[in-house]
Structure formats: C-alpha cells, structure tokens
C-alpha cells in the first residue's frame, strides 16, 4: 500500500473519453480537503488520504470496450487499513457525540453532490453504461436523502418510562461503532449513499467497498466527499476491488459491528454465516427481479414499453393464460425492435445503455432464445477479447 497526496488534477471530458490533467484547478474550486489523483488512475480514499494499491486494473467503457483509465485494486490489507482508520476515528473523536457537526457535514455533502452533479452523471454514464437520463436520476436521488438525514440527526431522542413509583426506565440510542457498506455496480452512487447517509446521521464511522468495474465512478464519489470541509478524516473510507477479499474482511472483522449489503440472496447467506461468530448485524437488500403482472384485459400497447424499459429491460410479465403470454411476448418483441443499444456516455438514440459486463450480456442472451427468430440481433459494444473486460 502506498499513499499519494498534495496534488490536484482537473477532469476534462469529451465524448467517449475522460482525461485527468495535471493542471491545478482554481483556488475557488479547492476546499480545505485536497482531492488528488494520479493521471488516469482512480485511487482509494482511506483515512483522508489517496491510497494506491499493489495491484492495478483497467477500467473500460462498456459501450465500446475502450480503456478509459486504471484503478488501484484494493487488497485485504487495504481493507484492514480502512477498518483501523474508522475504529480510530470512532474511538478518539467526538463524531459520535456531536450531532450538530454531523448535521453540518450531511448538509455539506449534499451541497457538494449538487455542485458536482454534471461530473458525476458523466462518469456514471460512461463507466456504468446508464443513459444520461438514468444516470441523472441516480445522482439526483442523493441530495434529498442527505437532507432528510440532516433533519433526522437533530431530532433523534431517547425515551423514559416510570415503570413504578420512583423508578424510571431509560432508553437511549447510541452509535454502535464501525459500519461496513457493500454496494453493487448497477447503482453504486445512490446505493452506497442510501446506507452512508443514515450511518453518518447516527454517528458511526464507515468503510465502503465498491466494485472495481465502477472504479472511476467510485473515485469521483470519494473526491466529492473529500471536498467536504468539515468532514473529519477517517469517518468515511472508500475502496474499490475486483474480487471479494476486502469485503470478506469487513464481514469477518470483529471491529466492524454492522454490515449493509446490497446483492444476491446467495451471497447474503454466505456472509451471514461468516458474520455469525462476531454476532454481526446485517441490513440487506437481496435479489429479486420485481416481476410485473399484466392481466389479459390490459392495453399491451401501453404496458409493453414499460415492461421493456423497466430497470435493465430484464423483467418478466406474469399473465393468466398462454394466449396472453404469447400476445404480450410478441408485443414486447415489437417494442424491442425499435430500440438499439446506445453508448452510455451519450444521449443516444434509445432508452437503453450497454450492459456493464460481458457476463451479464451472456446471461441476458440466454433469456431471449427468440431474438434471432424474431428478427432481432445482439448489440454488444466493445469488439475483441472479453477477458480484457472487468467481470
């Protein structure tokens, strides 16, 4: 592990590329927390410092397969450093007691996410594959969550009950310690913030594990946090990894008291078992594809575009009989033919961005055995060896 600091770089955007130049940004754009980076390399943010890793991986544009940068692929040791930083900050600072500071910081974070909105939308769209409208929706959900928890932190209170004359029972809420947050690639910003905002409000310190396939987005997420003037170092620690060594340590560590996990039911069963020896508390959102129910008297012209567009376009309609199922399938197929995949970084000419990973593309192809029979075709960005993509 190595640490990089005391330099600031400017992000320059053009269609299909993101370049980090060594031209310093203006003093007006700097905050008391410097946001450094290596040109083209996304770093981890641990204990208020920009931290490199022993392993470097490539980041890609899923629409074209083009390399858009590199990132520091965190190890188990990097995760341990992040946990130690969070423990120190929780133990040695007044963060857990100072609700006025926490409310101030939450408001400042919301301000910075609003100020960096366009940058976040761009990098999320470029690297994650969302079309701009969907990337904007994700980014715009963040400030309201932060404002909500800003209010909640100032109104948190305990309870007292006179159980018998002269005897009072008190219930007081207090922060539990260090929280681990594990968020997926599909909506890394808002799903990380969905857990981070209430964690900060309650006074815990945090370690956030984000996927390597969105490392450039993760780094900008950290840069925005680093611009928050009153955020104490070590309260938030963020690392990206391509495998699960770091997240495994979050689950196993006795110093991490609670885990917020978004992912598959299968993985949740594994981590729940791994966390049992330390009596880990888990908050999870698991699996599921939100099936849509379409009745046989529905207007399929109105329903089909919604089914086809919902989330990543992979949803199943549940109907009452085979005739209706076939009729809806034909209608959805007709709608699908009107769309083509568009580059994630552009407004595009459809409502869809590219699938973010080749593994997802293969799985989705298996769901549509009729795609060629019905005149459809696979639209995959990035020609060449799939092994060069981050899976």
C-alpha positions as CSV (number, residue, x, y, z in Angstrom):
1,X,0.0,0.0,0.0
2,X,1.3,3.5,-0.8
3,X,-0.2,6.9,-0.2
4,X,-0.4,9.8,-2.7
5,X,-1.2,13.3,-1.7
6,X,-0.7,17.1,-2.2
7,X,-1.6,17.4,-5.9
8,X,-4.9,18.3,-7.6
9,X,-5.9,17.4,-11.1
10,X,-8.6,18.7,-13.4
11,X,-11.1,16.3,-15.0
12,X,-11.6,17.1,-18.7
13,X,-14.5,15.4,-20.6
14,X,-15.1,14.7,-24.2
15,X,-17.3,12.1,-25.9
16,X,-16.0,8.7,-25.1
17,X,-13.1,9.8,-23.0
18,X,-12.2,11.1,-19.6
19,X,-8.8,12.6,-19.0
20,X,-7.3,13.8,-15.8
21,X,-4.8,16.5,-16.4
22,X,-2.1,17.8,-14.1
23,X,-3.3,21.4,-14.4
24,X,-4.3,22.5,-11.0
25,X,-7.9,23.6,-10.6
26,X,-8.7,27.2,-9.5
27,X,-8.4,28.1,-5.8
28,X,-12.2,28.8,-5.8
29,X,-12.8,25.1,-6.6
30,X,-10.5,23.8,-3.9
31,X,-11.7,23.1,-0.5
32,X,-9.7,22.5,2.7
33,X,-9.6,18.8,1.7
34,X,-7.4,18.4,-1.3
35,X,-8.7,15.9,-3.9
36,X,-5.6,14.5,-5.5
37,X,-5.4,11.7,-8.1
38,X,-2.9,10.1,-10.4
39,X,-3.5,11.0,-14.1
40,X,-5.8,8.4,-15.4
41,X,-5.7,6.3,-12.2
42,X,-8.6,6.0,-9.7
43,X,-7.3,5.7,-6.1
44,X,-8.8,4.5,-2.9
45,X,-9.7,7.1,-0.2
46,X,-8.6,5.9,3.3
47,X,-8.2,8.0,6.4
48,X,-8.4,11.1,4.4
49,X,-5.6,10.1,2.1
50,X,-5.5,8.9,-1.5
51,X,-4.1,5.4,-1.4
52,X,-2.6,3.4,-4.2
53,X,-2.6,-0.4,-4.2
54,X,-0.1,-3.1,-5.1
55,X,-2.4,-4.2,-8.0
56,X,-3.6,-2.0,-10.9
57,X,-6.5,-2.9,-13.1
58,X,-8.0,-1.3,-16.2
59,X,-11.4,0.5,-16.4
60,X,-13.5,0.2,-19.6
61,X,-16.3,2.0,-21.4
62,X,-18.9,-0.8,-21.7
63,X,-20.4,0.7,-24.8
64,X,-17.1,0.4,-26.8
65,X,-14.8,-1.8,-24.7
66,X,-12.3,1.1,-24.8
67,X,-9.9,1.5,-21.9
68,X,-10.8,4.8,-20.0
69,X,-8.3,4.5,-17.2
70,X,-6.8,2.4,-14.5
71,X,-7.6,1.9,-10.8
72,X,-6.0,0.8,-7.6
73,X,-7.4,-2.7,-6.9
74,X,-7.6,-2.8,-3.1
75,X,-6.4,-5.9,-1.2
76,X,-7.4,-7.4,2.1
77,X,-4.6,-5.3,3.7
78,X,-6.0,-2.1,2.3
79,X,-9.4,-3.0,3.8
80,X,-7.7,-3.6,7.1
81,X,-6.1,-0.2,6.9
82,X,-9.5,1.3,6.2
83,X,-11.1,-0.5,9.2
84,X,-8.4,0.6,11.5
85,X,-8.9,4.2,10.4
86,X,-12.6,4.0,11.1
87,X,-12.0,2.5,14.5
88,X,-9.6,5.2,15.5
89,X,-11.9,8.0,14.4
90,X,-14.9,6.4,16.3
91,X,-12.8,5.9,19.4
92,X,-10.8,9.1,19.6
93,X,-13.1,11.9,18.2
94,X,-16.3,13.5,19.3
95,X,-18.0,12.5,16.0
96,X,-20.3,10.0,17.8
97,X,-21.5,12.7,20.3
98,X,-21.5,15.8,18.2
99,X,-24.9,15.8,16.3
100,X,-24.5,19.4,15.3
101,X,-21.3,18.5,13.4
102,X,-22.9,15.5,11.8
103,X,-25.9,17.6,10.6
104,X,-23.5,20.2,9.2
105,X,-21.4,17.6,7.4
106,X,-24.5,15.9,5.9
107,X,-25.7,19.3,4.5
108,X,-22.2,20.0,3.1
109,X,-22.1,16.6,1.4
110,X,-25.5,17.3,-0.2
111,X,-24.1,20.7,-1.4
112,X,-21.1,19.1,-3.0
113,X,-23.1,16.4,-4.7
114,X,-25.3,19.1,-6.2
115,X,-22.2,21.2,-7.3
116,X,-20.6,18.1,-9.0
117,X,-23.8,16.8,-10.5
118,X,-22.7,17.0,-14.1
119,X,-19.4,15.4,-13.4
120,X,-21.0,12.5,-11.6
121,X,-23.6,12.0,-14.3
122,X,-20.9,11.9,-17.0
123,X,-18.6,9.4,-15.3
124,X,-21.5,7.2,-14.2
125,X,-22.9,7.1,-17.7
126,X,-19.5,6.5,-19.3
127,X,-18.4,3.7,-17.0
128,X,-21.6,2.1,-15.7
129,X,-23.4,2.2,-19.0
130,X,-26.5,4.1,-17.9
131,X,-28.0,6.5,-20.5
132,X,-27.8,10.1,-19.2
133,X,-31.4,10.3,-18.1
134,X,-30.9,7.3,-15.9
135,X,-27.6,8.5,-14.6
136,X,-29.1,11.8,-13.8
137,X,-32.0,10.1,-11.9
138,X,-29.4,8.2,-9.7
139,X,-27.3,11.3,-9.0
140,X,-30.4,13.5,-8.3
141,X,-31.6,11.0,-5.6
142,X,-28.6,11.6,-3.5
143,X,-29.0,15.2,-2.1
144,X,-32.6,14.6,-0.9
145,X,-31.5,11.6,1.1
146,X,-28.8,13.6,2.8
147,X,-31.1,16.5,3.6
148,X,-33.6,14.1,5.2
149,X,-31.0,12.6,7.5
150,X,-29.7,16.1,8.3
151,X,-33.1,16.7,9.8
152,X,-33.3,13.3,11.5
153,X,-29.9,13.7,13.3
154,X,-31.2,16.8,15.0
155,X,-34.4,15.2,16.2
156,X,-33.2,11.9,17.5
157,X,-34.2,11.3,21.1
158,X,-34.4,8.7,23.8
159,X,-37.3,7.6,26.0
160,X,-38.1,7.4,29.7
161,X,-40.8,5.3,31.3
162,X,-41.8,5.3,35.0
163,X,-42.2,1.6,35.5
164,X,-43.2,2.0,39.1
165,X,-43.3,5.0,41.5
166,X,-39.8,6.4,41.8
167,X,-38.2,4.1,39.2
168,X,-37.5,5.2,35.7
169,X,-36.5,3.1,32.7
170,X,-34.4,4.9,30.2
171,X,-33.9,4.0,26.5
172,X,-31.1,5.9,24.9
173,X,-29.8,5.4,21.3
174,X,-26.1,5.4,20.8
175,X,-23.8,4.7,17.8
176,X,-22.7,1.1,17.5
177,X,-19.2,1.6,16.1
178,X,-17.9,0.9,12.6
179,X,-20.3,0.1,9.8
180,X,-19.3,-1.7,6.6
181,X,-21.2,-0.9,3.4
182,X,-21.0,-3.1,0.4
183,X,-22.8,-1.7,-2.7
184,X,-23.1,-3.2,-6.2
185,X,-22.2,-2.0,-9.7
186,X,-25.7,-1.3,-11.0
187,X,-26.3,1.9,-9.0
188,X,-23.1,2.4,-7.0
189,X,-23.6,6.0,-6.0
190,X,-27.2,6.0,-4.7
191,X,-27.0,2.6,-3.1
192,X,-23.8,3.5,-1.3
193,X,-25.3,6.8,-0.2
194,X,-28.6,5.1,0.9
195,X,-26.6,3.3,3.6
196,X,-24.0,6.0,4.2
197,X,-26.4,8.9,5.0
198,X,-28.1,7.2,7.9
199,X,-24.8,5.8,9.2
200,X,-23.4,9.3,9.4
201,X,-26.5,10.6,11.0
202,X,-26.3,8.1,13.8
203,X,-22.6,8.8,14.5
204,X,-20.9,5.6,13.3
205,X,-17.8,5.6,11.2
206,X,-17.8,3.7,7.9
207,X,-15.8,1.6,5.4
208,X,-17.4,1.4,1.9
209,X,-16.5,-1.3,-0.5
210,X,-17.4,-0.6,-4.1
211,X,-16.9,-2.8,-7.2
212,X,-13.8,-2.4,-9.4
213,X,-16.0,-2.3,-12.5
214,X,-17.1,1.2,-11.5
215,X,-13.8,2.3,-10.0
216,X,-13.6,5.7,-11.9
217,X,-17.1,6.5,-10.6
218,X,-16.1,5.4,-7.1
219,X,-13.1,7.7,-7.2
220,X,-15.2,10.7,-8.1
221,X,-17.6,9.7,-5.4
222,X,-14.7,9.9,-3.0
223,X,-13.4,13.2,-4.5
224,X,-16.8,14.8,-3.8
225,X,-16.6,13.6,-0.2
226,X,-13.0,14.8,0.1
227,X,-14.3,18.3,-0.8
228,X,-16.5,18.5,2.3
229,X,-14.7,21.0,4.5
230,X,-15.9,19.8,7.9
231,X,-15.8,16.0,7.4
232,X,-13.3,14.6,9.8
233,X,-10.7,12.3,8.2
234,X,-11.4,8.6,8.7
235,X,-15.2,8.9,9.2
236,X,-15.7,7.7,5.6
237,X,-13.2,5.3,4.0
238,X,-13.8,4.0,0.4
239,X,-12.0,1.3,-1.6
240,X,-12.6,-0.4,-4.9
241,X,-11.8,-4.1,-5.5
242,X,-12.3,-6.6,-8.3
243,X,-12.7,-9.6,-6.1
244,X,-14.1,-10.1,-2.6
245,X,-11.1,-10.2,-0.3
246,X,-11.8,-6.7,1.2
247,X,-15.5,-7.3,1.6
248,X,-14.8,-10.6,3.2
249,X,-12.7,-8.9,5.9
250,X,-15.5,-6.4,6.5
251,X,-17.8,-9.3,7.3
252,X,-15.3,-11.3,9.4
253,X,-13.7,-8.4,11.4
254,X,-14.8,-8.1,15.0
255,X,-14.2,-4.3,14.7
256,X,-17.0,-3.9,12.1
257,X,-20.3,-4.2,14.1
258,X,-22.8,-3.9,11.3
259,X,-22.9,-4.6,7.5
260,X,-25.2,-3.0,5.0
261,X,-25.2,-5.3,1.9
262,X,-27.0,-5.0,-1.4
263,X,-26.6,-8.0,-3.7
264,X,-27.7,-11.6,-4.3
265,X,-29.6,-13.8,-1.8
266,X,-26.9,-16.5,-2.4
267,X,-24.1,-14.1,-1.3
268,X,-26.1,-12.9,1.7
269,X,-26.4,-16.4,3.0
270,X,-22.6,-16.8,2.8
271,X,-21.8,-13.5,4.5
272,X,-24.4,-14.0,7.2
273,X,-22.8,-17.3,8.1
274,X,-19.3,-15.7,8.1
275,X,-20.5,-12.9,10.3
276,X,-22.2,-15.1,12.9
277,X,-19.1,-15.7,15.1
278,X,-18.9,-12.0,15.8
279,X,-22.7,-11.5,16.1
280,X,-22.6,-9.2,13.1
281,X,-25.8,-7.2,12.5
282,X,-26.9,-7.3,8.8
283,X,-29.1,-4.9,6.8
284,X,-29.6,-6.3,3.4
285,X,-31.5,-5.8,0.1
286,X,-31.4,-9.1,-1.8
287,X,-32.1,-10.5,-5.2
288,X,-35.5,-10.4,-6.9
289,X,-36.4,-9.1,-10.3
290,X,-39.6,-7.2,-9.5
291,X,-41.9,-9.1,-11.8
292,X,-44.7,-7.2,-13.4
293,X,-48.2,-8.5,-13.5
294,X,-50.1,-7.9,-16.7
295,X,-53.7,-9.0,-16.9
296,X,-55.3,-10.3,-20.1
297,X,-57.5,-7.3,-20.5
298,X,-54.6,-4.8,-20.3
299,X,-53.7,-2.4,-23.1
300,X,-50.5,-4.0,-24.2
301,X,-49.6,-1.0,-26.3
302,X,-49.3,0.9,-23.1
303,X,-47.9,-1.9,-21.0
304,X,-45.2,-3.3,-23.3
305,X,-42.9,-0.2,-23.4
306,X,-42.9,-0.1,-19.6
307,X,-42.0,-3.8,-19.3
308,X,-39.3,-3.5,-21.9
309,X,-37.8,-0.4,-20.3
310,X,-38.0,-1.2,-16.7
311,X,-34.6,-1.1,-15.0
312,X,-32.3,-3.1,-17.2
313,X,-35.0,-4.4,-19.5
314,X,-34.9,-7.9,-18.0
315,X,-38.3,-8.4,-16.3
316,X,-40.9,-11.0,-16.8
317,X,-44.6,-10.4,-17.2
318,X,-46.9,-12.8,-15.3
319,X,-50.2,-13.4,-17.2
320,X,-53.2,-15.5,-16.7
321,X,-53.0,-17.8,-19.7
322,X,-50.7,-18.9,-22.5
323,X,-52.5,-16.9,-25.1
324,X,-52.0,-13.7,-23.2
325,X,-48.4,-14.6,-22.5
326,X,-47.7,-15.2,-26.2
327,X,-49.5,-12.0,-27.1
328,X,-47.5,-9.9,-24.6
329,X,-44.3,-11.5,-25.7
330,X,-45.0,-10.6,-29.3
331,X,-45.8,-7.0,-28.4
332,X,-42.7,-6.6,-26.2
333,X,-40.6,-8.0,-29.1
334,X,-42.1,-5.4,-31.4
335,X,-41.2,-2.7,-29.0
336,X,-37.6,-4.1,-28.5
337,X,-37.0,-4.0,-32.3
338,X,-37.5,-0.2,-32.2
339,X,-34.5,0.2,-29.9
340,X,-30.8,-0.3,-30.3
341,X,-28.1,-0.1,-27.8
342,X,-26.6,3.3,-27.4
343,X,-23.3,4.4,-25.9
344,X,-23.6,5.0,-22.2
345,X,-21.9,8.4,-22.4
346,X,-24.3,10.0,-24.9
347,X,-27.9,10.9,-25.0
348,X,-28.1,8.1,-27.6
349,X,-31.0,7.1,-29.8
350,X,-32.7,4.7,-27.5
351,X,-33.7,4.3,-23.9
352,X,-31.0,1.7,-23.2
353,X,-27.4,1.8,-22.4
354,X,-25.0,-1.1,-22.8
355,X,-24.8,-4.0,-20.4
356,X,-22.0,-3.2,-18.0
357,X,-20.3,-6.7,-18.0
358,X,-19.8,-9.5,-20.5
359,X,-21.1,-12.0,-18.0
360,X,-24.4,-10.1,-17.8
361,X,-24.6,-9.9,-21.6
362,X,-24.2,-13.7,-21.8
363,X,-26.9,-14.3,-19.2
364,X,-29.3,-12.0,-20.9
365,X,-28.8,-13.6,-24.2
366,X,-29.9,-16.9,-22.7
367,X,-33.2,-15.3,-21.7
368,X,-34.1,-14.4,-25.3
369,X,-33.9,-17.6,-27.4
370,X,-36.3,-15.9,-29.8
371,X,-34.1,-12.9,-30.5
372,X,-32.9,-14.0,-33.9
373,X,-36.0,-15.9,-34.8
374,X,-37.9,-12.7,-34.4
375,X,-35.5,-10.7,-36.5
376,X,-33.6,-9.3,-33.5
377,X,-29.8,-9.2,-33.1
378,X,-27.3,-9.0,-30.3
379,X,-26.0,-5.4,-29.9
380,X,-22.8,-5.6,-27.9
381,X,-20.3,-2.8,-27.5
382,X,-16.6,-3.5,-27.5
383,X,-15.2,-5.8,-30.1
384,X,-12.4,-8.1,-29.1
385,X,-11.4,-10.4,-26.2
386,X,-14.0,-10.4,-23.4
387,X,-11.2,-11.3,-21.0
388,X,-10.0,-7.7,-21.1
389,X,-13.2,-6.5,-19.5
390,X,-13.8,-6.4,-15.8
391,X,-16.3,-9.1,-14.8
